[in-house]
Amino acid sequence: MNALSSTTEEMQQHGICVIIPTYNNPKTLSRVIEGVLCFTTDIIIVNDGSTDNTRAILKSYSDLHQIHFPTNCGKGYALRQGFKKALELGFSYAITIDSDGQHFPEDIPVFVESQLQAQSDTLWIGSRNMNQESVPKKSSFGNKFSNFWFWFETGISLTDTQSGYRMYPIKAMPKRYITRKFEFEIEVIVRTAWKHIPVRNIPINVLYDPAERVSHFRPFKDFTRISILNTVLVLIALLYIFPRNLIGQFKKKSFSKFLREDILGSDDSNEKKALSIALGSFIGIAPLWGLQSFLSIFLAAVFRLNKVLSFAFSNVSIPPMIPFIIYGSLQVGGIFYASKTVFDFGQISMEMLSNHLLQYVIGSFILATIVATVLGFASYILFQFSKK
């Protein structure tokens, strides 16, 4: 059995189809389809309202599954409808390949073999060599930008998050989405990762031929859409996903095991752990009410610190501790604010706080710095001792 027939058989056996979204790519469409046909006839072509001779070209492939939109709806919507059709036909996986000729159908076996060797359903993204001379500079920059935000939102580091050459585990993925344009390819991988489905890269070949390739990416409009989406995803990650994952880890283990494996036994250096504790305790005491959980995780991610430790120690300002923090902040603030007011712990109230707000703010930041410094050094010594 040769390699082509082996791949064809494996695709049939495991329910793998190929989806080709297309919009005004008449120069390369037939070549892409013919290349895919070398491996499978289970092809779904989504004509996203093309205004050229795409319909005429596709008449030659009437035996393949086709979806035609009367007007252009966006690549994201085309892919969503392709997934829907694939599920209706009983497929479990879908390989998506762009019709502009930049992807090589000869790489289809790479996706198939990667999934067959995987331990579980995985979303595979083809990783292009973005350093080759033919790659436009704006594409290279956009990819790095996208990689960073994907890492921030999921904790997964990838080399390419914008490639449209992918293999989706369509039965395991989320079924509802909010985007319809190019930004869908970001939404789908982030939300799939949030379902604890692995998202990984595999190397692929790529061809950027300016004589053939037609890009429908609109720099201003689509970049704005992507930026808005990333803003929403970051907020969801910080306010829900990260705390959910933290609580989930804690529930699966006893407290001592969680402390030993996820905190003391993490791969982070002792310096990084200590800095994470210092950051979390500073944010917990500083007058940042309502934003402490958000900022502790956000800043830990930005500075690549331990998000678990930072978030945990930001909760030093739990309700029973608030009166003590306010009292301590007022007392410390009085030293630097030259206040003659004598505070009684039993008289702490919101009215007193509002009447001495500036003193409280000054004192809380100073107190937060002192506590963060002390806890940072103390925890570093503790980690060093526990390591020995």
N, C-alpha and C positions, 0 to 999 in steps of 0.2 A: 504494500500500500504506500503510495507516494504521499508527500507532505500535504499537497492540496486536498486530496481525497480524505486524508486523516482529519484535517481541520474541518472539512465539510461534515463528516460523520460526527465529530465531537460537538459541533454546533447544533446539529439536529438532535443529538442525544440529550444535550443539556438545555435545550430550549433557548438558543441564542439567535437573535435576529439583528439586522442592521437597519438603522434609521438614517435616511439622507434628507435633511432639510435643505431646501434650495430656494433662492430668490435671485432671479436675473443672473444666472451663471451659465449661459448657453455654450460658451467656449470649452468648458471643462466638465459639464454635467455628464455627458455620454461616457467620457473617459473614466470618470469615477464609478459610474454604474457598472461598466464593463469590468473594471478591476475588482469590484465587490462580487460580481457574478462568478468570478473564478473560485470563490470560496462558498457561496451560498446563494440560493434563490429566495431565501426568506428575507426579503427587503421591503421596507416601508418608505416610500418617497413622499415627502410633504412639500408640495408646491405652495409656497407662502405668498400667493397673489402675484406671481411674476407677470410682468407687462411686456415681455419679449416673446420669443418663440419657444419657451420652455414647454408649453402644452404640446406643441407639435413634436418636440423631441421625445417627450414621454409617451406619445402614442406608439412608439416602437417598442415600448416595454409594458404593454397593456396587461401582460400576465403577472406583473408585480403589483403589490398592494400600493395604491396611490391615494393621497388625500389632496384635494385642491381647494384653496381658499380664494374667494372672489377678489379680495383685497389683501394687501400686506398687513399681517397682524403682529409680526415680530418673531424673532427666532425662538424666544422662550415659549411663546404660545404654540409654535410649530412643534417644538420638542415635546411639550406637554400632550398635544394631540397624538403625536407619534407614540408616546409611552402608553397612552390610553388604548390606542389601536393594538399595540403589541400585547397588552394584558388581555384584551378581548380575544386575541388569537391564541392565547395560552402560553406565550413566551415568558421566561423567567429573567432573561437578561437582554439588554439592548446595547449594541455598539453604535455610537453616533459618529458620523464622519461628515465633514463639511464638503460641499460640492464645488468649492472654488479651486480645487486642485492642489492645495498645499499639503494634504495628507496622502499617504501612500496606502492603498488597500492591502499591499503586501505585508503591512504590520498587523493585520487582523489576527494571525496566529499568535502574535505576542500577547494580545489581550486574552485570547482563549486559553492559552497555556497558563498564564498568570492566575486566572480565576480557578482553573482546575487544580492548581497546586496550592491555592489558598486554603486556610483552615475554615473560613467562613465567607459569607457573601461580602464582597468588597467593591467599592466604587473605584475604578481604575481611571486615572487621567494620564494621557500621553504627555510625556515631558519632552519638549522641544529643546534643541540646542540654541539658546537665545543669543549666544555669543558669535554665531557665524555671520559673515559680512552681509548676507542677503536679508537678514532680519531688520526691519525698520526700527530705528531708535525709539520711536514712540511706543512700539509694541513691547520692546524690552523693558522700558520704564513702567508701562502699565502693568506688566506681569509682576514686576518686583513690588509694586504698590499693592496689587491684589494679593500676592503671597503674604505680605506683612499682615494685612487685615484678616486673612483667613487664619493665620497663626494666632492672632490676638483673640479671635472669636472662638476658636476651637482648641488651641494648644497644639495643633498639628503643623509641623513644618514641612512644606512642599517646595519643590523647585519650579513648578508650573501649575498655576490654578486657572489659567485662561484658555488652555487648549480645548478645542471643541471635539477632539478625537478622544472618546471616552467609552467606558463600558459600565453601564448602570445595572445594579441589581434591582430591577423595577418592582419586583414583588415585595421587597423589604423596605423600599424607600418611602418617605412621606407621600401622601396622595394629593394633598392640596397645597397650592402655592399662591403667592400674591403678585408675582411679577410676570411680565409677558415679553419683555425685550431681551437685550443682551445680558442684563443683570440677572436673569434667571439662572444662568450657568454658575453664578456665585451663590445665589440663594439655595439651589439644590444641593450643592456640595456641603455648605455649612449646616443646613438642616439635616442632611443625611448623617453627618458627623455627630450632630447632637443626639441622634438616635443610637449612638455607639456602634455605628457601622463603619468599619475601617475605610479611610480614603487615602489612596496611595498613588504614587507616580510610577510609571514605567517608561523607559526611553523609546522614542519613536523618531522616524525621519520626518523632515519637513522641507517643503519647497516653496520659496517666495519668488514667483515669477511675475514681475510687474507688467509683462506683456499680456498675461492671462488673468491674473488674480484681480478680482473686483471686491473691495471691502465696502460693506454697507454700514460700518461703524461710524456714527456721527460723534466726533470728539466732544463737543460741548454738551449736547443733549444726553448722550449715553453716559458720559463721565459723571454728569450731574445725577442721573438716575442711580448709578452705581454708588456714588457718594452718599446719597440719601439712604439707600438700602443698607450700606455698611453702618451708618449711624444707628439705624433701627436695630440691626443685628448686634451691634456692640452693646446697646442698652439692654436688649433681651439677655445677652450673655452675662452681663454684669449683675443684673437684677434678678435673673431666674436660673439660667443654665449653670453658672459657676456655684451658686449656693446649693442648687439641687444636687449637683455632682458631689459636692462636699458632704452634704447630709447623707447621700447615698453611700459614700465610702464609709462614713462613720457607722451607719446602720448595719453594714455587712460585717463589721468587726467589733470586738470588745474595745473599750476605751484604751486599755493598755496596749492592745495590738495595733490600734489606729495610731496611737502616740509613737510606738516603736517603729512601725513600718512606714507610715506616711509622713511623719514629722522628723523623728530622730534618725530614722533609717533611710530617708530620701537620698537621692544622688547629689543634692545640693551641698556645696561646701559649708563648713561651719560659719565662715564669714557671711555667706549669703543668708543663711538661716538667721543669724544674729541681726543682720540688717533688716530682714523681713519682720522680725519681732519689733525692732525699733520703729520701723515705719508704721506698723499696725498700731502700736501703743501711742505713737505721736498723733495719728489721725483720730484715735479713739478719745483722746483727752482734748484735743484742739476744738475750738467752737465751730464745728462743722456738722451740726446736728442734721440728720436726715440724709447726709451724703457720705457717712463714714464707711458703710459697707461698699458702696460704689467706688469711692476713692481708694480704699485699701486694695481692692482687687485691680482697679484700673492702673494705679501707680505701680503695683507689684508687677503687673504684666509689662508695662512700659519699661521699667528698669530691670526686667527679667529676674525678679526675686521670687520667693516662695509664696504663691497666692494663698495657700492654705494657712500658713503661719500669719501672714499679714492680716487676712480676714479674721482669724481667730482672735488675735490680740487687739484688733480694732473694737472688739466687743467688750473692752474694759469699761466702756461707758454704759453698761447695762443698768436698768432703772435703780436697783439698790445702791449702785455706786455714784449715781448722779449728784446727790447732795454733797457727798465727800469731795467730788471733783470741783463742784461749784465753790464750796467753802475754801478748798485749797487754792483755787485759782484767784479768788478774791483776796486771800491773805498774801499770796505771792505778788499779786498785782499791786497791793498796797505798798509793798516795799519799793517798787520801781515807779509807782504813780504818785508817791508822796502823799498818800491819803492818811488822814488822822482818824478815820472811822474805825471803830472797834467792832468786829463782827462776832456774833454769838451763833454757834452752830444751830441752835434750836430756833433761830429767827430767820433761817434761810428761806426765801420765798421768791416768787417771780417778780414781785414788786421791788424787792431789794436788788435783785439782779438788774432790772431795767433802770433803776436809779444809779447804779454803778457799772453800767454796761462797758464803758471803755476800760475801766480798771479790771473787770472780769476778762475781757478779750486779751488785754496785755498779759495778765497773770496766767491765763489758760495756755497761751502759746509758750510762755516761759516754763510753766509746769510741764507741759507736754514734751518740751525739749529735754528737761532734766530727767523725767521718767523714761523717755525713749533712750537716752544715753545710758542710764543706769541699767535698764533691762537689757539693752543691747550688749553691753560689756558682760553683765552677769550671765546671760544666756550663752555667750561665746565661751566663757570659762566652763559653764556646765556642759556644753557640747564637747569641748576638748576633753573634759574629764570622763564623760560617758564613752567617748571614743576609745580612750585608754582602757 
